[in-house]
Amino acid sequence: MIKLLDLTKKISLYKRDADKAKILKNISWLFFDKFVSTFLSLLSGILLVRYLGPDQFGVLSFSQSIFIMLTAICKLGLDNIVVREIVENDKHQDSIISSAFLMKSILTLSTYCILMLIVLPFGVSTPEKITLIFCLGLIFQPIGILDLFFQTRSLSKYLVISKVIGVIICSLLKFLCIYLEASLTVIALVFLLEPIITFGVLGYIYFSRSNQLKWRPKLSFSKFLLKSSWLLLLSSMSVTLYLKVDVIMIKYFLSFSEVGIYSSAVRISEGWYFIPQAMVISLFPTIIKAKAESLHKYYSQLQKLMNVMVWLSLFLALIVFFTGDYIIHFLYGEKYQAASSVLSIHIWSGIFVFLGFVSGRWLIIERMEFYAFKRSFYGALVNVVLNLILIPQFGINGAAIATFFSMFTSMYLAFYIDRRTRHIFYMKTKSLLFHSLWKKLYQYK
């Protein structure tokens, strides 16, 4: 009997070690993808910023912001819901994924048609033309549902391969555009090409595998997913609104040139967000399983992850804060020197964004979609109101201040408002006050 228990224990430990190895491998692939993508995007972005100048780069950034806002709508808030449902109901994965694909396809096509009906009757100037080119990428977004198929199996290497191929090809084309002094329209077409290549490679990898999904969309699953995700859709729209509405409002109050200067700083500030994203994407299925084993283990993992997020974000914020002037001058040149003050303010928002990646997934696991929406709504409201007040007064620095306070509100303060989420607020507070560090120092004494 003892030998049997020992054997069972060994098998359990082996499985645990195998799971850890799989997670680490998955994280490694995701970090490789994000590192390569970020490096090449940053390099090509720097050269594009220098080549285009503040005014044309402002047009490009404005169009990208419209595209990102529409993408949030077309995703329907489904991605995290689909991952959760597949992990919890693996036998229905075929119907879940194929139903989500069909829903996204219908919405993306409808959205682009509506956009053309709005834009075309009034004539197409350069900003509108660039926006229409960018938003054509919406049509290819539903293929991204295959991401979730590979995510739930911790097969991130296939996602990485497809994304890295797309980034490398398009980065090389961007370098060529700069060398040949191509127009803004041609550069926009290169941006459009990236999702086409990425999703094309991903589709090829998927269809070359033997264990494919059986495409069986069902109305019942579509209704269930829509019912589960509509609040997340509103939440996602709110998040995108307070992330990108500043660009729209800068254009309204100031100019495309100011949009270009502001966006150049934000690119650097948000360039680090791949770190928490990669970590949380890989750990999400494991954290869901930890909840089934023990609430103590579940919340312990969440607290440790929050601690790591605070340390990472603070380290990066301090470096950028003290070297912001040099970074802007070195990367972009004298034309963009005004971006250094924006960067020094905006970088501190990252602390709450890093924490938000963790708490956002917690809300999904706990099926608290309504609270996710409320949190995002508060952030969007604060951002819009502060932008209206601060941009006319302080220009693009005002937009950076508004972003900081909107992140503080939505990713931190909003969790205190409701009793059901208040313990997450306290967990975040512990991380922000370095509670675990002081505890260890106290125990050491």
ChimeraX attribute file (.defattr): number of C-alpha atoms within 10 A of each C-alpha:
attribute: neighborCount
match mode: 1-to-1
recipient: residues
	/A:1	6
	/A:2	7
	/A:3	8
	/A:4	9
	/A:5	10
	/A:6	11
	/A:7	12
	/A:8	12
	/A:9	12
	/A:10	12
	/A:11	12
	/A:12	12
	/A:13	12
	/A:14	12
	/A:15	12
	/A:16	12
	/A:17	12
	/A:18	12
	/A:19	14
	/A:20	14
	/A:21	12
	/A:22	16
	/A:23	20
	/A:24	15
	/A:25	17
	/A:26	23
	/A:27	22
	/A:28	17
	/A:29	22
	/A:30	24
	/A:31	19
	/A:32	17
	/A:33	24
	/A:34	23
	/A:35	16
	/A:36	17
	/A:37	21
	/A:38	18
	/A:39	14
	/A:40	18
	/A:41	20
	/A:42	17
	/A:43	15
	/A:44	19
	/A:45	21
	/A:46	18
	/A:47	16
	/A:48	19
	/A:49	24
	/A:50	18
	/A:51	16
	/A:52	18
	/A:53	16
	/A:54	23
	/A:55	17
	/A:56	21
	/A:57	25
	/A:58	26
	/A:59	24
	/A:60	26
	/A:61	23
	/A:62	26
	/A:63	23
	/A:64	21
	/A:65	22
	/A:66	20
	/A:67	19
	/A:68	20
	/A:69	19
	/A:70	19
	/A:71	21
	/A:72	19
	/A:73	18
	/A:74	26
	/A:75	26
	/A:76	24
	/A:77	23
	/A:78	23
	/A:79	17
	/A:80	18
	/A:81	20
	/A:82	23
	/A:83	23
	/A:84	20
	/A:85	16
	/A:86	22
	/A:87	18
	/A:88	14
	/A:89	11
	/A:90	13
	/A:91	10
	/A:92	14
	/A:93	22
	/A:94	18
	/A:95	21
	/A:96	26
	/A:97	27
	/A:98	21
	/A:99	24
	/A:100	24
	/A:101	22
	/A:102	16
	/A:103	20
	/A:104	25
	/A:105	19
	/A:106	13
	/A:107	18
	/A:108	25
	/A:109	15
	/A:110	13
	/A:111	18
	/A:112	19
	/A:113	12
	/A:114	11
	/A:115	14
	/A:116	13
	/A:117	11
	/A:118	10
	/A:119	15
	/A:120	13
	/A:121	8
	/A:122	9
	/A:123	8
	/A:124	13
	/A:125	10
	/A:126	13
	/A:127	17
	/A:128	18
	/A:129	17
	/A:130	22
	/A:131	24
	/A:132	21
	/A:133	20
	/A:134	23
	/A:135	23
	/A:136	17
	/A:137	20
	/A:138	24
	/A:139	21
	/A:140	19
	/A:141	19
	/A:142	20
	/A:143	18
	/A:144	20
	/A:145	20
	/A:146	18
	/A:147	20
	/A:148	19
	/A:149	21
	/A:150	16
	/A:151	19
	/A:152	20
	/A:153	13
	/A:154	21
	/A:155	20
	/A:156	24
	/A:157	19
	/A:158	18
	/A:159	23
	/A:160	22
	/A:161	17
	/A:162	21
	/A:163	22
	/A:164	21
	/A:165	17
	/A:166	21
	/A:167	24
	/A:168	16
	/A:169	15
	/A:170	23
	/A:171	22
	/A:172	13
	/A:173	17
	/A:174	23
	/A:175	17
	/A:176	13
	/A:177	18
	/A:178	17
	/A:179	10
	/A:180	9
	/A:181	13
	/A:182	12
	/A:183	12
	/A:184	18
	/A:185	16
	/A:186	15
	/A:187	22
	/A:188	20
	/A:189	15
	/A:190	20
	/A:191	20
	/A:192	19
	/A:193	18
	/A:194	20
	/A:195	23
	/A:196	17
	/A:197	20
	/A:198	23
	/A:199	23
	/A:200	17
	/A:201	19
	/A:202	23
	/A:203	16
	/A:204	11
	/A:205	14
	/A:206	18
	/A:207	12
	/A:208	10
	/A:209	8
	/A:210	7
	/A:211	8
	/A:212	11
	/A:213	15
	/A:214	11
	/A:215	15
	/A:216	14
	/A:217	18
	/A:218	16
	/A:219	11
	/A:220	12
	/A:221	17
	/A:222	20
	/A:223	13
	/A:224	13
	/A:225	21
	/A:226	19
	/A:227	11
	/A:228	19
	/A:229	23
	/A:230	17
	/A:231	20
	/A:232	28
	/A:233	22
	/A:234	22
	/A:235	25
	/A:236	22
	/A:237	26
	/A:238	25
	/A:239	25
	/A:240	21
	/A:241	25
	/A:242	25
	/A:243	19
	/A:244	21
	/A:245	23
	/A:246	27
	/A:247	27
	/A:248	19
	/A:249	19
	/A:250	25
	/A:251	18
	/A:252	11
	/A:253	15
	/A:254	15
	/A:255	17
	/A:256	24
	/A:257	19
	/A:258	23
	/A:259	27
	/A:260	28
	/A:261	26
	/A:262	30
	/A:263	26
	/A:264	26
	/A:265	28
	/A:266	17
	/A:267	15
	/A:268	19
	/A:269	22
	/A:270	15
	/A:271	15
	/A:272	20
	/A:273	17
	/A:274	18
	/A:275	18
	/A:276	22
	/A:277	16
	/A:278	20
	/A:279	21
	/A:280	20
	/A:281	21
	/A:282	24
	/A:283	19
	/A:284	22
	/A:285	21
	/A:286	17
	/A:287	20
	/A:288	19
	/A:289	13
	/A:290	17
	/A:291	16
	/A:292	10
	/A:293	11
	/A:294	11
	/A:295	11
	/A:296	11
	/A:297	14
	/A:298	17
	/A:299	17
	/A:300	13
	/A:301	17
	/A:302	20
	/A:303	19
	/A:304	13
	/A:305	19
	/A:306	25
	/A:307	23
	/A:308	15
	/A:309	26
	/A:310	22
	/A:311	16
	/A:312	17
	/A:313	23
	/A:314	17
	/A:315	12
	/A:316	17
	/A:317	24
	/A:318	14
	/A:319	11
	/A:320	21
	/A:321	18
	/A:322	11
	/A:323	14
	/A:324	24
	/A:325	17
	/A:326	13
	/A:327	18
	/A:328	22
	/A:329	16
	/A:330	12
	/A:331	17
	/A:332	22
	/A:333	14
	/A:334	12
	/A:335	13
	/A:336	22
	/A:337	19
	/A:338	18
	/A:339	25
	/A:340	24
	/A:341	18
	/A:342	25
	/A:343	29
	/A:344	21
	/A:345	23
	/A:346	25
	/A:347	26
	/A:348	25
	/A:349	23
	/A:350	24
	/A:351	23
	/A:352	24
	/A:353	24
	/A:354	27
	/A:355	23
	/A:356	21
	/A:357	20
	/A:358	24
	/A:359	23
	/A:360	19
	/A:361	20
	/A:362	20
	/A:363	16
	/A:364	20
	/A:365	19
	/A:366	10
	/A:367	14
	/A:368	17
	/A:369	23
	/A:370	17
	/A:371	21
	/A:372	28
	/A:373	22
	/A:374	20
	/A:375	24
	/A:376	28
	/A:377	24
	/A:378	20
	/A:379	29
	/A:380	26
	/A:381	17
	/A:382	21
	/A:383	29
	/A:384	20
	/A:385	12
	/A:386	19
	/A:387	27
	/A:388	18
	/A:389	14
	/A:390	18
	/A:391	21
	/A:392	15
	/A:393	11
	/A:394	13
	/A:395	17
	/A:396	28
	/A:397	22
	/A:398	22
	/A:399	28
	/A:400	29
	/A:401	21
	/A:402	28
	/A:403	28
	/A:404	22
	/A:405	19
	/A:406	29
	/A:407	29
	/A:408	21
	/A:409	23
	/A:410	27
	/A:411	28
	/A:412	24
	/A:413	20
	/A:414	22
	/A:415	23
	/A:416	15
	/A:417	12
	/A:418	12
	/A:419	9
	/A:420	11
	/A:421	17
	/A:422	16
	/A:423	13
	/A:424	20
	/A:425	19
	/A:426	14
	/A:427	19
	/A:428	27
	/A:429	16
	/A:430	16
	/A:431	22
	/A:432	18
	/A:433	13
	/A:434	14
	/A:435	15
	/A:436	14
	/A:437	13
	/A:438	11
	/A:439	10
	/A:440	10
	/A:441	10
	/A:442	9
	/A:443	8
	/A:444	7
	/A:445	5
